[in-house]
Amino acid sequence: MRFLAALYRFAMAACCFAGTYEVWHLRHYSSLVYFTFQTTLLLGVVMLWTGAATLLKGIQPPAWLKGCLTLYSVIAGLVALFVLPAADPAITPRVFGLLTVTWAHRVVPVGALLDWLLFDPHRRFKWPYALWWMAYLPVYVVGVLIRAAIWPHSGPLADGTPYPYDFLNLPVLGWARLGINIVEYGGVFLALGLILIVIDRALPQKVLFAS
């Protein structure tokens, strides 16, 4: 089963890189401002690490890091499903027949969740992790706002708009609405993180397919 787990994790890394094709191959570096691209690239690297560690019986990524990126991947998938408009297939690249957003917003979140459920040992998450995992959200928002202030026409949107998501578009929303959005999304981050920890603590420590 160790080889099956390693193969799955290498395949997951490939899915992550397929979902971020615009960045590393097409060199659309402005796309890195998207939360999904950032977290999916990081997850791809961590999947390579955990796949190699599984195969060679090496040191696995720390539980907080693996859990963090699993959570972020699920959040990206949920935001794409319930908040973001559908991608335009006419201008969105395809990799192996699927749109890159399909890889990043559908395949990777489901695959990351399954990897965590099936191949990771459980009962390793601590309650403070839910707060630690939230720390990236304000850092990300501040980064988006600073970038937009310095390079107001840098994209990633086709018209040059530097705000990757409507709920972060400061000129349209104003500071009050932006603040409310951040609090609301922060609450969702925290709730989903706590749910992940509850599930982790409820599952048996030794998983179905031990790595």
C-alpha positions in Angstrom: 0.0 0.0 0.0 3.0 2.3 0.5 3.7 2.3 -3.2 0.0 2.9 -4.0 0.0 5.9 -1.7 3.3 7.3 -3.2 1.9 6.8 -6.8 -1.3 8.6 -5.8 0.6 11.5 -4.3 2.8 11.9 -7.3 -0.4 11.9 -9.4 -1.8 14.6 -7.2 1.3 16.7 -7.7 0.8 16.4 -11.4 -2.8 17.5 -11.0 -1.7 20.6 -9.0 0.8 21.6 -11.7 -1.8 21.0 -14.4 -4.1 23.4 -12.5 -1.4 26.1 -12.4 -0.3 25.7 -16.0 -0.8 29.4 -16.8 1.9 30.3 -14.2 4.8 28.0 -14.8 4.4 27.3 -18.5 2.5 30.2 -20.1 4.2 32.7 -17.7 1.1 34.5 -16.8 2.8 35.6 -13.5 0.0 38.0 -12.6 -2.1 34.9 -12.1 -0.1 34.2 -9.0 -2.2 36.8 -7.2 -5.0 34.3 -7.1 -5.4 32.4 -3.8 -6.0 29.2 -5.8 -2.8 29.4 -7.8 -0.7 30.1 -4.7 -2.1 27.3 -2.6 -2.3 24.8 -5.5 1.4 25.4 -6.4 2.4 24.9 -2.7 0.2 21.8 -2.5 1.9 20.4 -5.6 5.4 20.8 -4.0 4.1 19.3 -0.7 2.6 16.3 -2.6 6.0 15.7 -4.3 7.6 15.8 -0.8 5.1 13.5 0.8 5.1 11.1 -2.2 8.9 10.8 -2.1 8.8 10.4 1.7 6.2 7.7 1.4 8.2 5.8 -1.3 11.5 6.1 0.5 10.2 5.9 4.1 11.5 9.4 4.7 10.3 12.4 6.8 6.8 13.4 6.0 5.6 17.1 5.9 4.4 18.2 9.4 0.8 17.6 10.1 -0.1 21.3 10.4 1.3 22.0 6.9 -0.4 19.1 5.2 -3.7 20.0 7.0 -3.3 23.7 6.1 -2.9 23.1 2.4 -5.7 20.5 2.4 -8.0 23.1 4.0 -7.0 25.8 1.6 -7.6 23.5 -1.4 -11.1 22.7 -0.1 -11.8 26.4 0.5 -10.7 27.2 -3.1 -13.0 24.6 -4.4 -16.0 25.8 -2.4 -15.4 29.5 -3.4 -15.2 28.5 -7.0 -18.4 26.4 -6.7 -20.5 29.0 -4.8 -19.0 32.4 -5.4 -16.9 32.7 -8.6 -18.4 33.0 -12.1 -17.8 30.1 -14.4 -14.6 30.2 -16.4 -14.8 31.1 -20.1 -13.7 27.9 -22.0 -12.8 30.1 -25.0 -9.9 31.7 -23.2 -9.0 29.2 -20.4 -6.2 26.8 -21.3 -6.7 23.1 -21.2 -4.4 20.4 -19.9 -5.1 16.8 -20.9 -8.5 17.8 -22.1 -9.6 19.6 -18.9 -9.7 23.3 -18.2 -7.0 24.4 -15.8 -9.6 25.7 -13.5 -11.3 22.3 -13.5 -8.0 20.8 -12.3 -7.5 23.5 -9.7 -11.1 23.9 -8.4 -12.5 20.4 -8.8 -9.9 17.6 -9.2 -7.3 18.9 -6.7 -9.6 19.7 -3.8 -11.3 16.3 -4.0 -8.0 14.6 -4.5 -6.3 16.4 -1.6 -9.2 15.5 0.7 -9.1 11.9 -0.3 -5.3 11.8 0.2 -5.7 13.1 3.7 -8.6 10.8 4.6 -7.0 7.6 3.1 -3.2 7.9 3.5 -2.5 10.3 6.4 -2.4 9.1 10.0 -5.1 10.9 12.0 -5.5 12.4 15.5 -2.5 14.7 14.9 -4.3 18.0 14.5 -4.3 20.3 17.6 -7.1 22.8 18.2 -4.8 25.9 17.8 -4.2 24.8 14.2 -7.5 26.3 13.2 -6.2 29.7 14.3 -2.8 29.2 12.7 -4.4 28.3 9.4 -6.4 31.5 9.4 -3.1 33.6 9.5 -2.7 33.3 5.7 -5.9 35.1 5.0 -5.0 38.6 6.3 -1.5 38.3 4.9 -3.0 37.4 1.5 -5.5 40.3 1.6 -2.8 42.8 2.6 -0.6 41.5 -0.2 -3.4 42.0 -2.8 -4.1 45.5 -1.6 -0.5 46.6 -1.6 0.1 45.1 -5.1 -3.1 46.9 -6.4 -1.9 50.2 -4.9 1.6 50.0 -6.4 0.5 48.4 -9.8 -3.1 49.5 -10.4 -3.3 48.2 -13.9 -1.3 44.9 -13.5 -4.1 42.4 -13.9 -4.8 39.5 -13.6 -8.1 40.4 -15.2 -8.1 41.1 -18.9 -9.0 44.8 -18.4 -6.0 45.3 -16.1 -7.9 45.2 -12.8 -5.5 44.1 -10.1 -8.1 42.6 -7.8 -8.4 38.9 -8.4 -11.9 38.5 -6.7 -14.9 40.8 -6.6 -15.1 40.5 -2.8 -11.6 42.1 -2.6 -12.3 45.0 -5.1 -11.6 47.9 -2.8 -12.6 50.8 -5.2 -15.9 49.1 -5.8 -16.7 47.9 -2.3 -15.1 50.6 -0.1 -13.3 49.9 3.2 -16.4 49.1 5.2 -17.7 46.4 2.9 -14.2 45.0 2.4 -13.8 44.7 6.1 -17.1 42.9 6.5 -16.1 40.5 3.6 -12.8 39.7 5.3 -14.5 39.0 8.7 -17.1 36.8 6.9 -14.5 34.8 5.0 -12.3 34.6 8.1 -15.3 33.1 9.9 -15.7 30.5 7.2 -11.9 29.7 7.3 -12.1 29.2 11.0 -15.3 27.1 10.8 -13.9 24.8 8.1 -10.6 24.5 10.0 -12.5 23.4 13.1 -14.5 20.9 11.1 -11.3 19.4 9.7 -9.9 19.1 13.1 -13.1 17.5 14.5 -13.1 14.9 11.6 -9.4 14.2 12.2 -9.9 13.6 15.9 -12.9 11.3 15.2 -11.1 9.1 12.7 -9.0 6.1 13.7 -5.3 6.9 14.1 -4.3 4.2 11.7 -5.9 4.9 8.3 -7.3 2.4 5.8 -4.2 2.5 3.6 -1.3 3.0 5.9 1.7 4.8 4.2 
